[in-house]
Amino acid sequence: MDSMTGHSPLSRVSVVLVHGAYADGSSWAEVIPRLQSHGVAVTAVQNPLTSLSDDAAATRRALDAQPGPVVLAGHSWAGTVISEVGDHPAVGGLVYIAARAPDAGEDYAALAARFPAPPASAGLRYADGFGGLVEDAFMRDFANGVPTERARVLYAVQGPISDRLFPSRTTHAAWRTHPCWYAVSRDDRTTSPELERFLADRMSATTIELPSGHLSIISHPDEIAALIIDAVTSVATRALDG
């Protein structure tokens, strides 16, 4: 405990959570109370999913509102977002969860093509500039490992994505200059687990592997929260030492 305030040192660090495609901020609902139980202030961003620049702007607004150092965590597509905005001065560490992590200017689609194609990709449909996963692909490939009743709710709140979203290229790769943590999903059918391992290794991340589908933030919230708390502890320690 902090002898001056009576608060845990973890309360010095806040967490900003960024959701991925086909989802909204409620996808973090299982993780948030677990972080709050440690005295950590949490903000979940609501991405518009209309462009990388729009998602980056929403995340920067959340970062601007934090009173101190931040651990920035992203799931899936949001790994691109946190890589882009992680140069924000408040950010002390990055957590990637089954997430993209492109280098600056990298053609991520070309990189991903070097690895096995995930089944969910075949279920993506676009109309009038926006797209999403058809129900079968959502339930079978995106939400595998999630109880059916919960998966149906997630499908109902699926965030439509702009057809400009995935082709976007980042201008920054914050993982090159920040300590990183990564959670690989071994049974992922939305992002290749082999690609996840490659990205985690490339960023020299502290890495865990979970027997999970893509939505480990829902199926394995204890492990995901523990990984984020590990990052918070590291950032808090550096803040105290600094």
Secondary structure by P-SEA (a helix, b strand, c coil): ccccccccccccbbbbbbbccccccccaaaaaaaaaaacbbbbbbbcccccaaaaaaaaaaaaaacccccbbbbcccaaaaaaaccccccccbbbbccbbbbccccaaaaaaaaccccccccccccccccccccaaaaaccccccccaaaaaaaaaabbbbbcccccccccccccccccbbbbbbcccccccaaaaaaaaaaacccccccccccccccccaaaaaaaaaaaaaaaaaaaaac
